[in-house]
Amino acid sequence: MRRSAIGLDIGGEHVTAALVDIETLQIYNDTIYSHFIDSQANDPRLVIKSWIDCIHDLLNDYIASYDQSSIKYDIVGIGIGLPVPLDYKNGISLIKNLYKYESFYGINLTMAIKHALKEL
């Protein structure tokens, strides 16, 4: 089994998830999933749900094709790229006046994402 992580690239209009080999940092092209997101939504739960839905699609397809796949992945974590101001130590969003993710200001994104992942 190849040790892998789910990489989540969150942009202003899309979210992309893929499996990434931890040792080589190779992205497995057949595991790339993208979703449109509304980063200006007033309810951050809807935006976070779209992030989780992208991960869910990746995992569902991986599980569905697991028996037929010649490569097996040991998924050991998730890495998230979100190019906005954050208090990284505490996971708190500091997003203001960027015209995206404004509704996230002051929210503990670490806790919100962990909570949403439990729904998977």
N, CA and C atoms as a LAMMPS dump frame, in Angstrom:
ITEM: TIMESTEP
0
ITEM: NUMBER OF ATOMS
360
ITEM: BOX BOUNDS ff ff ff
-5.0000000000000000e+02 5.0000000000000000e+02
-5.0000000000000000e+02 5.0000000000000000e+02
-5.0000000000000000e+02 5.0000000000000000e+02
ITEM: ATOMS id mol type element x y z
1 1 1 N 0.84 -1.193 0
2 1 2 C 0 0 0
3 1 3 C 0.875 1.242 0
4 2 1 N 0.438 2.22 -0.741
5 2 2 C 1.164 3.486 -0.797
6 2 3 C 0.572 4.459 0.219
7 3 1 N 1.438 5.01 1.067
8 3 2 C 0.981 5.997 2.052
9 3 3 C 0.629 7.283 1.315
10 4 1 N -0.608 7.695 1.498
11 4 2 C -1.125 8.852 0.778
12 4 3 C -1.901 9.752 1.717
13 5 1 N -2.105 10.965 1.249
14 5 2 C -2.956 11.921 1.955
15 5 3 C -3.917 12.523 0.941
16 6 1 N -5.013 13.006 1.437
17 6 2 C -5.929 13.755 0.589
18 6 3 C -5.444 15.2 0.589
19 7 1 N -5.174 15.72 -0.59
20 7 2 C -4.814 17.128 -0.729
21 7 3 C -6.05 17.898 -1.137
22 8 1 N -6.319 18.983 -0.45
23 8 2 C -7.496 19.794 -0.739
24 8 3 C -7.03 21.213 -1.055
25 9 1 N -7.229 21.632 -2.3
26 9 2 C -6.855 22.971 -2.757
27 9 3 C -8.125 23.805 -2.826
28 10 1 N -8.221 24.796 -1.966
29 10 2 C -9.42 25.615 -1.887
30 10 3 C -9.121 26.985 -2.483
31 11 1 N -9.825 27.307 -3.541
32 11 2 C -9.656 28.603 -4.191
33 11 3 C -10.876 29.475 -3.979
34 12 1 N -10.935 30.566 -4.704
35 12 2 C -12.06 31.486 -4.581
36 12 3 C -13.32 31.009 -5.271
37 13 1 N -13.172 30.149 -6.284
38 13 2 C -14.338 29.673 -7.029
39 13 3 C -14.408 28.162 -7.152
40 14 1 N -13.412 27.463 -6.652
41 14 2 C -13.42 26.009 -6.785
42 14 3 C -12.722 25.367 -5.59
43 15 1 N -12.977 24.091 -5.429
44 15 2 C -12.227 23.258 -4.494
45 15 3 C -11.829 22.016 -5.276
46 16 1 N -10.59 21.591 -5.109
47 16 2 C -10.094 20.4 -5.789
48 16 3 C -9.495 19.464 -4.756
49 17 1 N -9.862 18.194 -4.849
50 17 2 C -9.319 17.164 -3.96
51 17 3 C -8.62 16.116 -4.809
52 18 1 N -7.548 15.551 -4.255
53 18 2 C -6.815 14.483 -4.94
54 18 3 C -6.016 13.704 -3.911
55 19 1 N -5.672 12.473 -4.274
56 19 2 C -4.755 11.7 -3.443
57 19 3 C -3.333 12.054 -3.832
58 20 1 N -2.483 12.21 -2.818
59 20 2 C -1.087 12.588 -3.014
60 20 3 C -0.207 11.567 -2.304
61 21 1 N 0.786 11.033 -3.015
62 21 2 C 1.751 10.113 -2.413
63 21 3 C 2.611 10.906 -1.431
64 22 1 N 2.666 10.469 -0.191
65 22 2 C 3.38 11.217 0.841
66 22 3 C 4.881 11.249 0.603
67 23 1 N 5.441 10.173 0.092
68 23 2 C 6.893 10.116 -0.089
69 23 3 C 7.357 10.856 -1.345
70 24 1 N 6.65 10.684 -2.454
71 24 2 C 7.091 11.295 -3.717
72 24 3 C 6.4 12.625 -4.009
73 25 1 N 5.33 12.928 -3.27
74 25 2 C 4.488 14.114 -3.475
75 25 3 C 3.789 14.1 -4.829
76 26 1 N 3.716 12.932 -5.438
77 26 2 C 3.019 12.766 -6.714
78 26 3 C 1.518 12.832 -6.489
79 27 1 N 0.848 13.591 -7.349
80 27 2 C -0.613 13.629 -7.343
81 27 3 C -1.093 12.531 -8.274
82 28 1 N -1.985 11.695 -7.795
83 28 2 C -2.543 10.637 -8.633
84 28 3 C -3.656 11.239 -9.486
85 29 1 N -3.364 11.418 -10.779
86 29 2 C -4.27 12.13 -11.683
87 29 3 C -5.658 11.526 -11.764
88 30 1 N -5.769 10.223 -11.564
89 30 2 C -7.087 9.593 -11.661
90 30 3 C -7.921 9.804 -10.401
91 31 1 N -7.394 10.564 -9.437
92 31 2 C -8.138 10.825 -8.203
93 31 3 C -8.474 12.305 -8.033
94 32 1 N -8.388 13.086 -9.089
95 32 2 C -8.632 14.528 -8.991
96 32 3 C -10.128 14.82 -9.169
97 33 1 N -10.682 15.551 -8.208
98 33 2 C -12.094 15.929 -8.234
99 33 3 C -12.198 17.413 -7.934
100 34 1 N -12.996 18.137 -8.724
101 34 2 C -13.189 19.572 -8.505
102 34 3 C -14.672 19.895 -8.408
103 35 1 N -14.978 20.883 -7.583
104 35 2 C -16.34 21.38 -7.424
105 35 3 C -16.306 22.9 -7.459
106 36 1 N -17.332 23.491 -8.026
107 36 2 C -17.523 24.935 -7.948
108 36 3 C -17.972 25.273 -6.53
109 37 1 N -17.523 26.404 -6.008
110 37 2 C -17.989 26.865 -4.699
111 37 3 C -18.357 28.343 -4.778
112 38 1 N -19.27 28.734 -3.913
113 38 2 C -19.654 30.138 -3.793
114 38 3 C -18.965 30.692 -2.55
115 39 1 N -17.791 31.256 -2.728
116 39 2 C -17.009 31.741 -1.588
117 39 3 C -17.602 33.004 -0.962
118 40 1 N -18.658 33.547 -1.581
119 40 2 C -19.314 34.73 -1.028
120 40 3 C -20.614 34.378 -0.318
121 41 1 N -20.869 33.092 -0.128
122 41 2 C -22.092 32.656 0.549
123 41 3 C -22.135 33.208 1.972
124 42 1 N -23.333 33.53 2.43
125 42 2 C -23.502 34.073 3.779
126 42 3 C -23.401 33.015 4.865
127 43 1 N -23.611 31.764 4.522
128 43 2 C -23.566 30.681 5.505
129 43 3 C -22.308 29.846 5.284
130 44 1 N -21.314 29.968 6.157
131 44 2 C -20.073 29.218 5.963
132 44 3 C -20.272 27.707 5.966
133 45 1 N -21.348 27.238 6.601
134 45 2 C -21.602 25.788 6.611
135 45 3 C -21.838 25.256 5.208
136 46 1 N -22.477 26.056 4.357
137 46 2 C -22.713 25.63 2.977
138 46 3 C -21.406 25.52 2.199
139 47 1 N -20.492 26.442 2.452
140 47 2 C -19.198 26.414 1.769
141 47 3 C -18.387 25.219 2.249
142 48 1 N -18.325 25.026 3.557
143 48 2 C -17.581 23.883 4.106
144 48 3 C -18.184 22.583 3.6
145 49 1 N -19.504 22.529 3.478
146 49 2 C -20.148 21.325 2.943
147 49 3 C -19.66 21.04 1.527
148 50 1 N -19.472 22.073 0.715
149 50 2 C -18.984 21.846 -0.652
150 50 3 C -17.557 21.305 -0.634
151 51 1 N -16.743 21.737 0.33
152 51 2 C -15.388 21.186 0.468
153 51 3 C -15.46 19.702 0.811
154 52 1 N -16.316 19.379 1.774
155 52 2 C -16.447 17.991 2.231
156 52 3 C -17.056 17.126 1.132
157 53 1 N -18.001 17.672 0.371
158 53 2 C -18.591 16.921 -0.746
159 53 3 C -17.525 16.51 -1.758
160 54 1 N -16.555 17.365 -1.992
161 54 2 C -15.476 17.05 -2.932
162 54 3 C -14.648 15.872 -2.4
163 55 1 N -14.324 15.901 -1.109
164 55 2 C -13.605 14.78 -0.485
165 55 3 C -14.454 13.518 -0.559
166 56 1 N -15.733 13.671 -0.292
167 56 2 C -16.66 12.537 -0.322
168 56 3 C -16.683 11.878 -1.699
169 57 1 N -16.734 12.675 -2.758
170 57 2 C -16.723 12.126 -4.117
171 57 3 C -15.44 11.345 -4.381
172 58 1 N -14.318 11.902 -3.973
173 58 2 C -13.037 11.215 -4.147
174 58 3 C -13.061 9.863 -3.433
175 59 1 N -13.473 9.865 -2.166
176 59 2 C -13.475 8.625 -1.384
177 59 3 C -14.482 7.61 -1.909
178 60 1 N -15.656 8.078 -2.306
179 60 2 C -16.661 7.149 -2.85
180 60 3 C -16.154 6.441 -4.094
181 61 1 N -15.548 7.186 -5.014
182 61 2 C -15.024 6.563 -6.229
183 61 3 C -13.854 5.641 -5.921
184 62 1 N -13.015 6.042 -4.969
185 62 2 C -11.887 5.189 -4.584
186 62 3 C -12.394 3.869 -4.007
187 63 1 N -13.365 3.932 -3.124
188 63 2 C -13.92 2.717 -2.518
189 63 3 C -14.599 1.853 -3.574
190 64 1 N -15.348 2.482 -4.479
191 64 2 C -16.06 1.731 -5.517
192 64 3 C -15.113 0.984 -6.445
193 65 1 N -13.925 1.54 -6.675
194 65 2 C -12.983 0.9 -7.601
195 65 3 C -11.861 0.151 -6.884
196 66 1 N -11.941 0.044 -5.569
197 66 2 C -10.849 -0.529 -4.769
198 66 3 C -10.476 -1.94 -5.214
199 67 1 N -11.453 -2.809 -5.378
200 67 2 C -11.164 -4.21 -5.727
201 67 3 C -10.512 -4.351 -7.097
202 68 1 N -10.862 -3.486 -8.043
203 68 2 C -10.308 -3.573 -9.387
204 68 3 C -8.974 -2.835 -9.533
205 69 1 N -8.642 -1.997 -8.571
206 69 2 C -7.441 -1.165 -8.681
207 69 3 C -6.176 -1.963 -8.394
208 70 1 N -5.15 -1.735 -9.201
209 70 2 C -3.866 -2.397 -8.97
210 70 3 C -3.048 -1.654 -7.914
211 71 1 N -3.391 -0.401 -7.659
212 71 2 C -2.688 0.392 -6.653
213 71 3 C -3.624 0.628 -5.473
214 72 1 N -3.14 0.313 -4.289
215 72 2 C -3.912 0.533 -3.066
216 72 3 C -3.253 1.666 -2.283
217 73 1 N -4.071 2.534 -1.719
218 73 2 C -3.57 3.678 -0.975
219 73 3 C -3.926 3.537 0.497
220 74 1 N -2.977 3.831 1.357
221 74 2 C -3.213 3.927 2.79
222 74 3 C -3.356 5.418 3.087
223 75 1 N -4.587 5.878 3.201
224 75 2 C -4.846 7.309 3.379
225 75 3 C -4.668 7.646 4.857
226 76 1 N -3.657 8.47 5.139
227 76 2 C -3.281 8.731 6.534
228 76 3 C -3.605 10.147 7.013
229 77 1 N -4.12 11.001 6.141
230 77 2 C -4.433 12.353 6.582
231 77 3 C -4.952 13.225 5.464
232 78 1 N -5.171 14.475 5.818
233 78 2 C -5.656 15.471 4.869
234 78 3 C -4.801 16.725 5.015
235 79 1 N -4.369 17.272 3.886
236 79 2 C -3.675 18.555 3.871
237 79 3 C -4.539 19.556 3.136
238 80 1 N -4.648 20.751 3.674
239 80 2 C -5.54 21.755 3.102
240 80 3 C -4.764 23.024 2.778
241 81 1 N -4.931 23.498 1.547
242 81 2 C -4.364 24.775 1.138
243 81 3 C -5.478 25.784 0.971
244 82 1 N -5.416 26.853 1.73
245 82 2 C -6.434 27.904 1.685
246 82 3 C -5.702 29.245 1.739
247 83 1 N -5.529 29.903 0.592
248 83 2 C -4.698 31.108 0.53
249 83 3 C -5.404 32.372 1.017
250 84 1 N -5.706 32.386 2.299
251 84 2 C -6.347 33.55 2.917
252 84 3 C -5.727 33.759 4.297
253 85 1 N -5.93 34.922 4.903
254 85 2 C -5.373 35.166 6.234
255 85 3 C -6.015 34.272 7.296
256 86 1 N -5.166 33.557 8.014
257 86 2 C -5.625 32.674 9.088
258 86 3 C -4.682 32.788 10.274
259 87 1 N -5.227 32.566 11.45
260 87 2 C -4.4 32.326 12.626
261 87 3 C -4.156 30.822 12.597
262 88 1 N -3.049 30.418 11.979
263 88 2 C -2.794 29.003 11.732
264 88 3 C -2.645 28.209 13.018
265 89 1 N -2.077 28.813 14.038
266 89 2 C -1.878 28.101 15.299
267 89 3 C -3.213 27.694 15.92
268 90 1 N -4.194 28.593 15.861
269 90 2 C -5.488 28.34 16.491
270 90 3 C -6.592 27.978 15.508
271 91 1 N -6.305 28.061 14.211
272 91 2 C -7.285 27.687 13.198
273 91 3 C -8.376 28.709 12.957
274 92 1 N -8.164 29.941 13.386
275 92 2 C -9.192 30.973 13.298
276 92 3 C -9.056 31.764 11.99
277 93 1 N -10.185 31.932 11.31
278 93 2 C -10.208 32.708 10.07
279 93 3 C -10.086 34.203 10.37
280 94 1 N -9.208 34.861 9.636
281 94 2 C -9.022 36.309 9.756
282 94 3 C -9.401 37.013 8.448
283 95 1 N -10.244 36.378 7.671
284 95 2 C -10.601 36.871 6.344
285 95 3 C -11.518 38.09 6.459
286 96 1 N -11.06 39.198 5.902
287 96 2 C -11.853 40.435 5.859
288 96 3 C -11.52 41.184 4.579
289 97 1 N -12.534 41.783 4
290 97 2 C -12.357 42.681 2.855
291 97 3 C -11.645 42.037 1.665
292 98 1 N -11.853 40.756 1.46
293 98 2 C -11.264 40.067 0.31
294 98 3 C -12.318 39.665 -0.713
295 99 1 N -13.585 39.916 -0.388
296 99 2 C -14.71 39.579 -1.26
297 99 3 C -14.82 38.08 -1.508
298 100 1 N -14.28 37.31 -0.605
299 100 2 C -14.483 35.86 -0.597
300 100 3 C -14.335 35.389 0.842
301 101 1 N -15.134 34.443 1.208
302 101 2 C -15.095 33.84 2.544
303 101 3 C -15.276 34.857 3.671
304 102 1 N -15.945 35.975 3.393
305 102 2 C -16.166 36.998 4.425
306 102 3 C -16.944 36.431 5.616
307 103 1 N -17.859 35.5 5.359
308 103 2 C -18.677 34.933 6.438
309 103 3 C -17.868 34.035 7.373
310 104 1 N -16.623 33.76 7.024
311 104 2 C -15.774 32.902 7.852
312 104 3 C -15.051 33.672 8.957
313 105 1 N -15.097 34.995 8.916
314 105 2 C -14.306 35.789 9.865
315 105 3 C -14.595 35.372 11.314
316 106 1 N -13.526 35.046 12.037
317 106 2 C -13.634 34.675 13.447
318 106 3 C -13.989 33.224 13.708
319 107 1 N -14.273 32.462 12.674
320 107 2 C -14.657 31.056 12.839
321 107 3 C -13.413 30.188 12.981
322 108 1 N -13.493 29.205 13.867
323 108 2 C -12.413 28.233 14.007
324 108 3 C -12.577 27.209 12.885
325 109 1 N -11.833 27.397 11.811
326 109 2 C -11.959 26.516 10.645
327 109 3 C -11.485 25.101 10.946
328 110 1 N -10.479 24.972 11.79
329 110 2 C -10.003 23.63 12.146
330 110 3 C -11.137 22.82 12.751
331 111 1 N -11.823 23.385 13.72
332 111 2 C -12.929 22.678 14.374
333 111 3 C -14.098 22.467 13.416
334 112 1 N -14.405 23.462 12.595
335 112 2 C -15.525 23.343 11.661
336 112 3 C -15.282 22.221 10.657
337 113 1 N -14.06 22.132 10.146
338 113 2 C -13.738 21.084 9.171
339 113 3 C -13.723 19.719 9.843
340 114 1 N -13.139 19.617 11.033
341 114 2 C -13.146 18.338 11.76
342 114 3 C -14.576 17.871 12.001
343 115 1 N -15.435 18.789 12.406
344 115 2 C -16.837 18.439 12.649
345 115 3 C -17.51 17.959 11.36
346 116 1 N -17.275 18.673 10.274
347 116 2 C -17.887 18.298 8.991
348 116 3 C -17.369 16.951 8.5
349 117 1 N -16.1 16.656 8.746
350 117 2 C -15.532 15.373 8.31
351 117 3 C -16.151 14.196 9.054
352 118 1 N -16.631 14.426 10.256
353 118 2 C -17.279 13.347 11.015
354 118 3 C -18.537 12.862 10.311
355 119 1 N -19.126 13.736 9.498
356 119 2 C -20.336 13.384 8.758
357 119 3 C -20.055 12.368 7.654
358 120 1 N -18.775 12.267 7.231
359 120 2 C -18.431 11.305 6.182
360 120 3 C -18.667 9.922 6.714
